[in-house]
Amino acid sequence: MMVEITRNNFEEKYPEIEGRLRSAVFVAVDTEFTGLLSDPAFKPSLFDTGSERYGKLRRSTEHFLIMQVGITAFRFIEDKNKYKASKYTFYVFPRSFASIDNIFMCQSSSLEFLCQNHFDFNKFVYDGVPYLNQKEEAHLRKELSKGSLFHQLDRTVDLDDEKSIQLVCSRVAKWAASAVQGDTLDLNNLDICQGDIRLSYVMHKELRQRFPDIWSFPEGGLIRVKKISHMQRKALEENEEQHKTLEETVMHSLLGFSRLFKLLTELKKPIVGHNILLDLMIMYNQFHEQLPTRLNDFKEEIHRLFPVIYDTKFLSFQMRKILIKEGNTTCSHSGEY
């Protein structure tokens, strides 16, 4: 049975997925893209050299996104002499936050193909698991550490979220007017932020910035607001751990699927796919870092990340040669190999 993964169950399912991948003998990967060809000039030719073909693919695919990733972990059951497959399909979407705001292209034919196969575009946008590549992660960590997030709030907070922030601030202001030092107010984080870690982060920052005599604490599913003295406030502001906790929580959430991609690169399991070059290139660009300009650099780097890669399209061509040599003119016997 295929298990569908969105941002709503990603954290819950992550330990299970990690366990399946760690115990796997090989992992199959398949992806769905927003497009394949960004310009007719990048159309492949039979006369392309390897470097030319890679250059065309790189310039074309860097504009497109992976919308869905299928991962199947195959475990070998020794006493039964068979493989058991654990199948997961991930909707992935690049969440905007602070100055991170991705621009990407879509190709009509690709979207039509996905429509014909009942792809759920609402889940892709509303519920896709977020991710960051290494450059985006480093840039966002720098922004958070400098406290420059609020210069980019127009990209982070929409009108409905702004209304939620104003309602919470009004409620806290009314409470703070009669509260004494040590009093606390518990706000249901799930009701206010609807499980959005980005909004929760902004809410904490806004409360701390707007009210000099309170401090907010993440407490499970709550935002706990406490009335404090000037000295307590100063001590909390100077406590780096208080800031790091919020920053690491939001970074952990935004990294999302990138954490799983990093796990795959650390495990070094054999990777299996069909016509997998495009999948590898877009995954590398989307979840790791910008594609190298030179083919040899890409080959070196992708084999560092995934030392063993099997392409079933290449294998089928090789088997066809063997079958023809042995007198079989069809591929009906290829399964015997």
C-alpha positions in Angstrom: 0.0 0.0 0.0 1.3 3.5 -0.9 1.4 5.9 2.0 0.7 9.5 1.0 2.9 12.1 2.8 2.1 15.8 3.1 3.2 18.5 5.5 0.4 17.4 7.8 1.8 14.0 8.6 5.5 14.3 7.5 6.9 14.8 11.1 4.7 12.0 12.4 5.8 9.5 9.7 9.4 10.6 9.5 10.7 8.1 12.1 8.9 5.2 10.3 10.3 6.3 6.9 13.8 6.7 8.3 13.6 3.2 9.8 12.5 1.7 6.5 15.3 3.4 4.6 18.0 2.3 7.1 16.9 -1.3 6.8 16.5 -1.2 2.9 18.9 -3.0 0.6 18.1 -0.6 -2.2 15.7 2.3 -2.8 13.6 3.1 -5.9 12.9 6.8 -6.7 10.5 8.4 -9.2 9.5 12.1 -9.5 6.9 14.3 -11.2 8.0 17.7 -12.6 6.2 20.9 -13.5 7.9 20.7 -17.0 10.7 19.1 -19.0 11.7 21.6 -21.7 11.9 25.3 -21.0 13.1 26.4 -24.5 13.2 24.7 -27.9 16.9 25.5 -28.1 17.5 23.0 -25.3 15.8 20.1 -27.1 18.2 17.1 -27.1 19.8 16.0 -30.4 21.2 12.6 -31.4 24.4 14.4 -32.3 24.9 15.9 -28.8 28.1 15.0 -26.9 27.7 14.0 -23.3 28.7 17.5 -22.1 26.3 19.2 -24.6 23.4 17.0 -23.6 24.1 17.7 -19.9 24.3 21.5 -20.6 20.9 21.5 -22.3 19.3 19.5 -19.6 20.8 21.7 -16.9 19.7 25.0 -18.5 16.2 23.5 -19.1 15.5 21.7 -15.9 16.8 24.4 -13.5 13.5 26.4 -14.2 11.2 23.5 -13.2 10.2 21.9 -9.9 9.6 18.5 -8.6 6.0 18.4 -7.4 5.9 14.8 -6.1 8.5 12.3 -5.1 7.9 8.5 -4.9 10.3 6.5 -2.7 10.1 2.8 -2.2 12.4 1.1 0.3 13.1 -2.6 -0.5 14.0 -4.9 2.4 15.1 -8.5 1.9 13.2 -11.1 4.0 15.9 -13.8 4.2 13.8 -16.6 5.7 11.2 -16.2 2.9 13.7 -15.3 0.2 11.8 -12.3 -1.0 11.7 -8.5 -0.9 9.2 -6.4 0.9 8.5 -2.9 -0.4 7.5 0.1 1.7 6.1 2.7 -0.6 5.7 6.5 0.1 4.7 9.4 -2.1 5.6 12.9 -1.0 4.0 16.1 -2.2 6.7 18.8 -2.0 6.3 22.6 -2.3 8.7 25.5 -1.8 7.2 27.5 1.1 7.9 31.2 1.1 9.5 32.7 4.2 11.4 35.9 4.8 13.3 36.6 1.5 12.9 33.0 0.3 10.3 33.1 -2.4 10.9 30.7 -5.3 10.0 31.4 -8.9 9.5 28.5 -11.2 8.1 27.5 -14.6 5.3 25.2 -15.7 4.8 23.5 -19.0 1.3 22.9 -20.3 1.9 19.4 -21.6 3.4 18.2 -18.3 0.5 19.6 -16.3 -2.0 18.0 -18.8 -0.3 14.7 -18.3 -0.6 15.0 -14.5 -4.2 16.0 -14.8 -4.9 12.9 -16.9 -3.4 10.8 -14.1 -5.5 12.5 -11.4 -2.7 14.5 -9.8 -3.9 16.7 -6.9 -2.6 20.2 -7.5 -4.3 21.5 -4.4 -2.3 19.1 -2.2 0.8 20.2 -4.0 0.3 23.8 -3.1 -1.6 23.6 0.2 -0.1 20.6 1.8 3.3 20.0 0.0 6.2 19.3 2.4 8.6 22.3 2.4 12.3 22.1 1.6 15.4 24.2 1.2 18.6 23.6 -0.7 21.9 24.4 1.0 22.2 27.9 -0.3 18.7 28.8 0.8 19.3 27.2 4.2 22.5 29.2 4.8 20.9 32.4 3.7 17.8 32.0 5.9 19.9 31.0 8.9 21.9 34.3 8.4 18.7 36.3 8.2 17.3 34.7 11.4 20.5 35.2 13.3 20.6 38.9 12.3 16.9 39.4 13.1 16.2 40.8 9.7 13.1 38.7 9.1 10.7 41.6 9.7 12.0 43.5 6.8 10.5 40.8 4.6 7.1 40.3 6.3 5.2 41.3 3.1 6.4 38.0 1.7 5.7 36.0 4.8 2.4 37.1 6.3 -0.8 37.2 4.2 -3.9 39.2 5.0 -5.6 36.4 7.0 -2.4 35.8 9.0 -2.1 39.5 9.7 -5.6 39.5 11.1 -4.7 36.5 13.4 -1.7 38.4 14.7 -3.7 41.5 15.4 -6.4 39.6 17.2 -3.8 37.8 19.4 -2.0 41.1 20.1 -5.3 42.7 21.1 -6.1 39.8 23.4 -2.7 40.0 25.0 -2.9 43.7 25.4 -6.2 43.4 27.2 -4.8 40.7 29.5 -1.5 42.5 30.2 -3.4 45.7 31.3 -4.5 43.9 34.5 -1.9 41.1 34.9 0.8 41.2 37.5 4.3 39.9 37.3 4.3 36.1 37.1 0.8 35.8 35.6 0.6 33.7 32.4 -1.8 33.5 29.5 -2.0 30.3 27.4 -2.8 30.6 23.7 -3.7 27.6 21.7 -1.0 27.5 19.0 -2.9 25.1 16.8 -6.1 27.2 16.7 -4.1 30.4 16.1 -1.5 29.2 13.6 -3.2 26.1 12.1 0.0 24.1 12.5 2.0 26.6 10.4 5.4 26.8 12.1 6.3 29.9 10.1 3.3 31.9 11.5 4.0 30.6 15.0 7.6 32.0 14.7 6.3 35.4 13.5 3.7 35.4 16.3 6.4 34.9 19.0 8.5 37.6 17.5 5.7 40.1 17.2 4.5 39.6 20.8 8.1 40.0 22.1 8.6 43.1 20.0 5.3 44.8 20.7 5.1 44.2 24.5 8.2 45.1 26.6 6.8 43.6 29.8 6.0 40.1 28.6 7.8 37.1 27.1 6.4 34.3 25.0 7.4 30.6 25.5 6.6 27.7 23.2 5.0 25.0 25.4 3.9 22.0 23.4 0.8 23.1 21.5 0.6 26.4 23.3 2.1 29.9 23.1 2.5 30.8 26.8 2.7 34.5 27.5 4.2 35.6 30.9 4.2 39.0 32.5 7.8 39.7 33.6 10.0 42.4 35.1 12.4 44.6 33.2 15.4 42.7 34.6 13.9 39.3 33.6 13.2 40.6 30.1 16.8 41.7 29.7 18.1 38.3 30.9 15.8 36.5 28.5 16.9 38.8 25.6 20.5 38.0 26.3 19.9 34.3 26.5 20.9 33.0 23.1 19.2 29.7 23.7 15.8 31.4 23.9 16.3 32.7 20.3 17.9 29.5 19.0 15.0 27.4 20.1 12.6 29.4 17.9 15.0 29.6 15.0 15.8 25.9 15.0 12.1 25.0 15.2 11.2 27.0 12.1 14.4 25.9 10.3 13.6 22.2 11.1 10.1 22.7 9.7 11.2 24.5 6.5 14.0 22.0 5.7 11.3 19.3 5.6 12.0 17.0 2.6 15.6 18.2 2.4 16.2 16.3 5.6 15.0 13.1 4.0 17.2 13.8 0.9 20.2 14.3 3.2 19.4 11.0 5.0 19.5 9.2 1.6 22.9 10.7 0.8 24.2 9.6 4.2 22.9 6.1 3.9 24.5 5.5 0.5 21.9 2.9 -0.4 21.8 1.8 -4.1 19.3 4.0 -5.9 17.1 2.6 -8.7 15.1 4.6 -11.2 13.9 4.6 -14.8 15.5 7.1 -17.1 16.8 8.6 -13.8 19.2 11.3 -15.0 16.5 14.0 -15.0 15.3 12.9 -11.6 18.8 13.1 -10.2 19.5 16.5 -11.7 16.4 18.2 -10.5 16.6 16.5 -7.0 20.2 17.7 -6.8 19.3 21.3 -7.8 16.1 21.4 -5.6 17.2 19.7 -2.4 21.0 20.0 -2.4 22.7 22.8 -4.3 22.9 24.5 -7.7 23.9 22.1 -10.5 27.5 22.3 -11.6 28.1 23.8 -15.0 30.4 20.9 -16.1 29.3 17.3 -16.7 32.4 15.8 -15.0 31.8 17.8 -11.9 28.2 16.7 -11.7 29.2 13.0 -12.2 31.8 13.3 -9.5 29.4 15.0 -7.1 26.3 12.8 -7.8 28.4 9.6 -7.3 29.7 11.0 -4.0 26.2 11.4 -2.9 24.9 8.2 -4.4 27.8 5.8 -5.1 25.5 3.1 -6.7 22.9 4.0 -9.2 20.9 1.6 -11.4 18.9 3.0 -14.4 16.3 0.4 -15.5 16.1 2.0 -18.9 19.8 1.4 -19.5 19.5 -2.1 -18.1 16.6 -2.9 -20.4 18.7 -1.8 -23.4 21.6 -4.0 -22.3 19.3 -7.0 -21.7 17.8 -6.5 -25.2 21.3 -7.0 -26.6 21.7 -10.2 -24.6 18.3 -11.5 -25.6 18.9 -10.8 -29.3 22.3 -12.5 -29.1 20.6 -15.6 -27.6 18.0 -15.7 -30.3 15.1 -13.9 -28.5 13.6 -11.1 -30.5 11.3 -9.8 -27.8 11.8 -8.6 -24.2 9.2 -11.1 -22.8 12.1 -13.1 -21.2 13.8 -10.1 -19.7 12.4 -10.9 -16.3 14.4 -14.1 -16.1 17.5 -11.9 -15.9 
